[in-house]
Amino acid sequence: MKAIYILWLRQIKRYLRSRSRIVGSLAQPLLFLISLGYGFGPVFQKAGQGNYLEFLAPGIIGMSIIFMSVFSGVDIVWDRQFGFLKETLVAPVSRINIMIGRTLGGATVASVSRRWERPSARSSMICKASN
């Protein structure tokens, strides 16, 4: 159980120490919301389908979660390149515990980064709806 916690904590620390990942995980969905939401919004309303931001936001959130999953996979490649994966696999820990720890770490990072994004996505939808 301690190995799961340590691997989970390692994933969290690596995310928090990487400012570019934090900025990218926040800026990329907002860029899509602003460019696509406000760009195609008038066309979508002329077609009579309602608010385009409400239509677009769940897809962008889902895409962002998948993007964070890809980053978790890239972390495994980096660990392999720098030898940490070999050290982890040689350690006297069950491989299922290694997998659970890394998976929980990646899921936590994806969930936390989406939590930070969600209020800004809601506020942009509220601003658009009030206009």
GIQUI-V588797 format. One line per field, one symbol per residue. ss: DSSP state (h for helix, s for strand, l for the rest). burial: # if it has 16 or more other ideal C-beta (glycine too) atoms within 10 Angstrom, else .. A space follows every 10 residues. Layout:
# GIQUI-V588797
ss: ???
burial: ???
This chain:
# GIQUI-V588797
ss: lhhhhhhhhh hhhhhhhlhh hhhhhhhhhh hhhhhhhhhh hhhhhhllll lhhhhhhhhh hhhhhhhhhh hhhhhhhhhh hhlhhhhhhh llllhhhhhh hhhhhhhhhh hhhhhhhhhh hhhhhhhhhh l
burial: ..##..##.# ##..#..... ##..#...## .##...#... #..#...... .##..##..# #..##..#.. ##..#...#. ....#..#.. ..#...##.# ##.####.## .###..#... #..##..#.. .
